[in-house]
C-alpha cells in the first residue's frame, strides 16, 4: 500500500469516541479519540510530532 485513501482509513477505524465539551480560553473544545483496528487509540502527542516534522 503506497497511499492511505479514505476507503482504507474507514476500514481501519474501529470506533470514534467524542468526549464532553469543555471551555478552554473562552472557546468550546471537544476531544475526540479514534480507535483503530489492530492498533487501538494513538496518543495525541504522536500526531503533534508528525505535524511538526518537515515533509520530504
N, C-alpha and C positions, 0 to 999 in steps of 0.2 A: 504494500500500500504506500503510495507516494503522496497522497492528498487526503485530508480529512474533510469529507463532504458532509453537508447537513444530514443526509440519509444515514451515513455511517455513524455520525455523532448521536443521532436519535436511537440507533440500535444499541449504543454503548450506555446510554443513560438508564439507570435503574429506577431512580426516584428523585424528586425535587422537593426540598423542604423549605417553606417560606416561614420565617420567624416573625414574631410580634414586632410591629413598628415601634421605633423609639425616636426621640428628638436628640440630634447632635448639632450643636452650634445653631439652634433655631430651625434646623431643617429636619424633615421626616426621613428616616433611614430604615430600610428593611433589609435584613441579612437573608441571604439565600444560600443553601447548601445543595450541591448536586452530587448524588451518589452514582458512581459508575460501576457497571458490571466488572467483576474481576479486580477492581481497584479500591472501591469504597469512596469516601469523601476525601478529596485532596485538600491540604491546608491552604488557607488564603495566602500565606507567606510565599508559597511556591509560585502562585500567579503574579505576585508583586515582583519576585525575582525575574520571572520571564518577561514581564512588561518592561523592566529596566535594562535588560540585556540588549546590546546592539544586534541588529539583524545582519546577516551576511549577504 
